[in-house]
Amino acid sequence: KFILSLVLEKTLVKTPKRIAFGFSLSSLPLLERLQASKHVDQIFISVGSTLSLEKKIDGLVESSPIDFLKDQWQGNNKLIFVGSIGAVVRLIAPFIRSKENDPAILVMDSKAKNVITLLGGHKQGGDRFASELAAALEAEVICTSDSFTERRIPLDCFGEGWGWKRGGEVVGWRKLMISQSKEQKNIVFQGKGSTLWQKLKGCSNLSFLDKKDPISFENIDLYIGQENRNICSWHPPTIIIGIGCERNTDEKVIQRAINNSLNQNGLSLLSISGLATIDKKNDEIGLLSLSKKYEWPIYFFSAFELSKVNVPTPSNVVLNEMGTPSVAEAAALLAGDHRGRLIQNKQIYYSKEEESGAVTIALAEVENPFAPHKGELHLIGSGPGDLKMLTSDSRQALTRCAVWIGYGPYLNYLESIRGHDQVRIDSKLTFEKDRCQHALDLAKQGVKVALISSGDSGIYGMAGLALDLWLNERLDSRPLFEVHPGISSFQMAAAKLGAPFMHDFCSISLSDLLTPWNQIEKRIKSAAIGDFVLAIFNPKSIKRDWQLKKTVDLLLECRNPSTPVAIARQLGRPEESIEIHTLETLPFDRVDMLTILVIGNSQSVIKNNKFLTPRGYFSN
């Protein structure tokens, strides 16, 4: 039903690449690190630098700096140079043409202490890429753009994180950015797309017009919507193009039909969310070629699915030919989460001389942008709370996202690393499903979203619920879904205590809000009989005050009263405390929801205030 049309062998638009070039042998460890972590697609080094190496490095290409630039200098590439910034400036000077066409240029030292954006910080995404690299490599970002240093929203590039496309003349954008740097009040009208970004502090110098007020576009500095305006614009993906065509219709016929339909309705080509048609057209070369050229996904539907849609202009001719009374209108309405509204009934466009075929076009508008192929949903495990315990993988993903969603206190621990252009959405503790659905809905719009849990999101966190919701989506409505591991509180407890989990162990949550207590009790008994070391999550709350005592009683049926028990509270936070007791002496009043308990097995011991469950190395 769904295909992002990358099936053509001949590339019509060069795929953006991230490439690193080292000037000397000292850059090789960093080049290999960048390649191994998939931060770059290719690595290069100056000719002759590897003469002393005993073996070749996989994927490493030798080249002169000039030849490298001649081959890789294109506007959508991101080039990283490892070496002297002065050498890079002199090297790239003859190649620089314009900010619209030059690639992003980053410079790093061989020890990965600094990442410097030299060129293409905004339009080509250099500043964002530098921040991602710095987060992953624990380096310092050095960006000198006005919006970065003054913590303003970079109007000329921020929309990419929301899945929008930029329109308007280069001269107009240059004037807008100069105006912003002078702290002049810029007027913004937004008709489509999420308005969450408007609440950021970096928008304080912007004046937002109300949709209901009379609008004079001559006085607007920035337009956000689906209409074609001759001013600086961001275009959210809100237009679905429904297409029906004769077999082997020329690409230019389809292109002209789309252009004419959009022009008639005053709509921008940049607001196209995707194309939609019947699955019998999944090998239509002109259609696939156009999809590839503009990076538009194609949504394919069966005749049966299309026949169920009520349309304004059904056709018996189409019914007899295709098995459904409508293709273009029905497909346009079906795509975009089935929430489209026709804004142009089908129109037929015919070929001209020396062309072949005919095409039918219908236009549908979706209320919210629809671009799941651009969206990203990142499940972040933020660790126990201390930023030192945040993994570099999670930190990099956080840097990448335009929106952070999570329980307020968890977001507070990360607030110091949130960028000035990243939206924070606080959620209450018991609204997990709403939180996940909100994150997923934004990602389907094309937004890059971080859904944040404490500890590890896959251990009593948001990953399971988010994945369940994601799997319930149609295949063509699923954004990228990625889970980033974090350090769980039981791992942190183990590190603080010594080595309590050196043998078989299990974790059990005592919260019976989602799991019946009889099932929890069965698991506790099984763990007791199996002599597992236990990590107890959610041991006690104000309303749940008897489950922990019951758990201890069940364990005492199989374990010695002197079995060690650790109370680890507020791990990784300023209020952190750790106490060691036994099953018999455990003080229940010192346990709450901010506590994790570690309960030993029959071999666990406390020696020199360290918790050890021996593995048996010294008994062999």
ChimeraX attribute file (.defattr): number of C-alpha atoms within 10 A of each C-alpha:
attribute: neighborCount
match mode: 1-to-1
recipient: residues
	/A:1	15
	/A:2	16
	/A:3	16
	/A:4	16
	/A:5	19
	/A:6	16
	/A:7	13
	/A:8	12
	/A:9	6
	/A:10	9
	/A:11	12
	/A:12	12
	/A:13	10
	/A:14	11
	/A:15	8
	/A:16	14
	/A:17	16
	/A:18	18
	/A:19	21
	/A:20	27
	/A:21	27
	/A:22	27
	/A:23	22
	/A:24	16
	/A:25	17
	/A:26	15
	/A:27	22
	/A:28	22
	/A:29	14
	/A:30	20
	/A:31	26
	/A:32	19
	/A:33	13
	/A:34	20
	/A:35	19
	/A:36	11
	/A:37	11
	/A:38	11
	/A:39	17
	/A:40	19
	/A:41	15
	/A:42	19
	/A:43	23
	/A:44	21
	/A:45	25
	/A:46	18
	/A:47	14
	/A:48	12
	/A:49	17
	/A:50	17
	/A:51	10
	/A:52	8
	/A:53	9
	/A:54	7
	/A:55	8
	/A:56	10
	/A:57	12
	/A:58	9
	/A:59	12
	/A:60	17
	/A:61	15
	/A:62	17
	/A:63	18
	/A:64	14
	/A:65	19
	/A:66	12
	/A:67	10
	/A:68	16
	/A:69	16
	/A:70	10
	/A:71	8
	/A:72	17
	/A:73	20
	/A:74	17
	/A:75	18
	/A:76	21
	/A:77	23
	/A:78	25
	/A:79	24
	/A:80	25
	/A:81	26
	/A:82	26
	/A:83	19
	/A:84	14
	/A:85	16
	/A:86	9
	/A:87	11
	/A:88	18
	/A:89	14
	/A:90	9
	/A:91	13
	/A:92	15
	/A:93	9
	/A:94	8
	/A:95	12
	/A:96	12
	/A:97	9
	/A:98	11
	/A:99	16
	/A:100	12
	/A:101	16
	/A:102	20
	/A:103	26
	/A:104	28
	/A:105	27
	/A:106	25
	/A:107	26
	/A:108	25
	/A:109	18
	/A:110	21
	/A:111	14
	/A:112	18
	/A:113	13
	/A:114	19
	/A:115	26
	/A:116	24
	/A:117	26
	/A:118	20
	/A:119	23
	/A:120	23
	/A:121	24
	/A:122	20
	/A:123	22
	/A:124	22
	/A:125	21
	/A:126	25
	/A:127	27
	/A:128	21
	/A:129	22
	/A:130	28
	/A:131	25
	/A:132	25
	/A:133	23
	/A:134	23
	/A:135	23
	/A:136	20
	/A:137	21
	/A:138	16
	/A:139	18
	/A:140	17
	/A:141	20
	/A:142	19
	/A:143	19
	/A:144	14
	/A:145	16
	/A:146	16
	/A:147	19
	/A:148	18
	/A:149	10
	/A:150	12
	/A:151	15
	/A:152	20
	/A:153	25
	/A:154	20
	/A:155	18
	/A:156	19
	/A:157	18
	/A:158	21
	/A:159	22
	/A:160	20
	/A:161	22
	/A:162	25
	/A:163	28
	/A:164	28
	/A:165	19
	/A:166	19
	/A:167	22
	/A:168	16
	/A:169	12
	/A:170	13
	/A:171	9
	/A:172	16
	/A:173	19
	/A:174	13
	/A:175	13
	/A:176	19
	/A:177	17
	/A:178	13
	/A:179	14
	/A:180	20
	/A:181	14
	/A:182	10
	/A:183	13
	/A:184	12
	/A:185	13
	/A:186	19
	/A:187	16
	/A:188	21
	/A:189	20
	/A:190	20
	/A:191	17
	/A:192	21
	/A:193	24
	/A:194	15
	/A:195	9
	/A:196	12
	/A:197	19
	/A:198	17
	/A:199	11
	/A:200	15
	/A:201	14
	/A:202	18
	/A:203	19
	/A:204	14
	/A:205	15
	/A:206	18
	/A:207	15
	/A:208	15
	/A:209	15
	/A:210	12
	/A:211	11
	/A:212	6
	/A:213	7
	/A:214	8
	/A:215	12
	/A:216	8
	/A:217	15
	/A:218	9
	/A:219	11
	/A:220	17
	/A:221	21
	/A:222	25
	/A:223	24
	/A:224	22
	/A:225	23
	/A:226	26
	/A:227	21
	/A:228	20
	/A:229	18
	/A:230	13
	/A:231	18
	/A:232	24
	/A:233	30
	/A:234	29
	/A:235	29
	/A:236	30
	/A:237	29
	/A:238	26
	/A:239	30
	/A:240	29
	/A:241	28
	/A:242	31
	/A:243	28
	/A:244	25
	/A:245	25
	/A:246	14
	/A:247	16
	/A:248	15
	/A:249	20
	/A:250	21
	/A:251	20
	/A:252	15
	/A:253	21
	/A:254	25
	/A:255	14
	/A:256	15
	/A:257	22
	/A:258	22
	/A:259	14
	/A:260	15
	/A:261	19
	/A:262	21
	/A:263	14
	/A:264	10
	/A:265	13
	/A:266	13
	/A:267	20
	/A:268	19
	/A:269	20
	/A:270	22
	/A:271	25
	/A:272	27
	/A:273	29
	/A:274	25
	/A:275	24
	/A:276	30
	/A:277	30
	/A:278	27
	/A:279	16
	/A:280	13
	/A:281	19
	/A:282	18
	/A:283	12
	/A:284	16
	/A:285	17
	/A:286	19
	/A:287	25
	/A:288	23
	/A:289	20
	/A:290	18
	/A:291	21
	/A:292	21
	/A:293	15
	/A:294	14
	/A:295	17
	/A:296	20
	/A:297	23
	/A:298	28
	/A:299	26
	/A:300	22
	/A:301	22
	/A:302	17
	/A:303	21
	/A:304	12
	/A:305	13
	/A:306	25
	/A:307	19
	/A:308	13
	/A:309	19
	/A:310	13
	/A:311	19
	/A:312	12
	/A:313	11
	/A:314	18
	/A:315	14
	/A:316	12
	/A:317	12
	/A:318	14
	/A:319	15
	/A:320	10
	/A:321	10
	/A:322	17
	/A:323	16
	/A:324	23
	/A:325	24
	/A:326	28
	/A:327	34
	/A:328	28
	/A:329	33
	/A:330	34
	/A:331	33
	/A:332	32
	/A:333	28
	/A:334	24
	/A:335	27
	/A:336	31
	/A:337	15
	/A:338	13
	/A:339	15
	/A:340	22
	/A:341	17
	/A:342	20
	/A:343	13
	/A:344	18
	/A:345	16
	/A:346	26
	/A:347	16
	/A:348	13
	/A:349	19
	/A:350	17
	/A:351	17
	/A:352	10
	/A:353	5
	/A:354	5
	/A:355	13
	/A:356	16
	/A:357	17
	/A:358	20
	/A:359	24
	/A:360	21
	/A:361	24
	/A:362	26
	/A:363	28
	/A:364	27
	/A:365	25
	/A:366	23
	/A:367	14
	/A:368	20
	/A:369	29
	/A:370	32
	/A:371	29
	/A:372	26
	/A:373	22
	/A:374	20
	/A:375	26
	/A:376	27
	/A:377	31
	/A:378	27
	/A:379	32
	/A:380	34
	/A:381	30
	/A:382	29
	/A:383	29
	/A:384	27
	/A:385	23
	/A:386	14
	/A:387	16
	/A:388	10
	/A:389	16
	/A:390	21
	/A:391	19
	/A:392	20
	/A:393	19
	/A:394	24
	/A:395	25
	/A:396	20
	/A:397	22
	/A:398	29
	/A:399	24
	/A:400	22
	/A:401	25
	/A:402	23
	/A:403	26
	/A:404	22
	/A:405	23
	/A:406	25
	/A:407	20
	/A:408	15
	/A:409	15
	/A:410	19
	/A:411	22
	/A:412	13
	/A:413	17
	/A:414	17
	/A:415	11
	/A:416	9
	/A:417	12
	/A:418	18
	/A:419	17
	/A:420	17
	/A:421	22
	/A:422	22
	/A:423	20
	/A:424	21
	/A:425	17
	/A:426	16
	/A:427	16
	/A:428	12
	/A:429	11
	/A:430	9
	/A:431	10
	/A:432	17
	/A:433	13
	/A:434	12
	/A:435	23
	/A:436	25
	/A:437	15
	/A:438	16
	/A:439	26
	/A:440	30
	/A:441	22
	/A:442	26
	/A:443	30
	/A:444	29
	/A:445	29
	/A:446	27
	/A:447	30
	/A:448	28
	/A:449	32
	/A:450	29
	/A:451	27
	/A:452	30
	/A:453	25
	/A:454	26
	/A:455	26
	/A:456	24
	/A:457	24
	/A:458	19
	/A:459	18
	/A:460	17
	/A:461	18
	/A:462	24
	/A:463	24
	/A:464	15
	/A:465	17
	/A:466	23
	/A:467	18
	/A:468	11
	/A:469	14
	/A:470	21
	/A:471	12
	/A:472	11
	/A:473	14
	/A:474	11
	/A:475	13
	/A:476	21
	/A:477	24
	/A:478	23
	/A:479	25
	/A:480	17
	/A:481	17
	/A:482	15
	/A:483	21
	/A:484	22
	/A:485	21
	/A:486	26
	/A:487	20
	/A:488	21
	/A:489	26
	/A:490	23
	/A:491	18
	/A:492	17
	/A:493	25
	/A:494	19
	/A:495	13
	/A:496	16
	/A:497	20
	/A:498	16
	/A:499	18
	/A:500	31
	/A:501	27
	/A:502	15
	/A:503	17
	/A:504	14
	/A:505	17
	/A:506	13
	/A:507	18
	/A:508	17
	/A:509	16
	/A:510	22
	/A:511	18
	/A:512	14
	/A:513	8
	/A:514	6
	/A:515	11
	/A:516	11
	/A:517	14
	/A:518	10
	/A:519	10
	/A:520	18
	/A:521	17
	/A:522	12
	/A:523	15
	/A:524	25
	/A:525	16
	/A:526	13
	/A:527	20
	/A:528	21
	/A:529	13
	/A:530	13
	/A:531	19
	/A:532	20
	/A:533	24
	/A:534	23
	/A:535	25
	/A:536	22
	/A:537	21
	/A:538	20
	/A:539	25
	/A:540	25
	/A:541	16
	/A:542	8
	/A:543	6
	/A:544	16
	/A:545	15
	/A:546	13
	/A:547	18
	/A:548	18
	/A:549	13
	/A:550	13
	/A:551	18
	/A:552	17
	/A:553	14
	/A:554	16
	/A:555	22
	/A:556	16
	/A:557	12
	/A:558	16
	/A:559	18
	/A:560	14
	/A:561	14
	/A:562	16
	/A:563	21
	/A:564	25
	/A:565	25
	/A:566	24
	/A:567	22
	/A:568	24
	/A:569	22
	/A:570	17
	/A:571	23
	/A:572	19
	/A:573	13
	/A:574	9
	/A:575	8
	/A:576	12
	/A:577	13
	/A:578	16
	/A:579	14
	/A:580	19
	/A:581	16
	/A:582	16
	/A:583	20
	/A:584	15
	/A:585	13
	/A:586	18
	/A:587	11
	/A:588	14
	/A:589	8
	/A:590	11
	/A:591	20
	/A:592	18
	/A:593	15
	/A:594	15
	/A:595	23
	/A:596	25
	/A:597	24
	/A:598	25
	/A:599	26
	/A:600	28
	/A:601	27
	/A:602	16
	/A:603	15
	/A:604	23
	/A:605	19
	/A:606	18
	/A:607	9
	/A:608	6
	/A:609	11
	/A:610	13
	/A:611	25
	/A:612	21
	/A:613	20
	/A:614	16
	/A:615	14
	/A:616	10
	/A:617	6
	/A:618	6
	/A:619	6
	/A:620	4
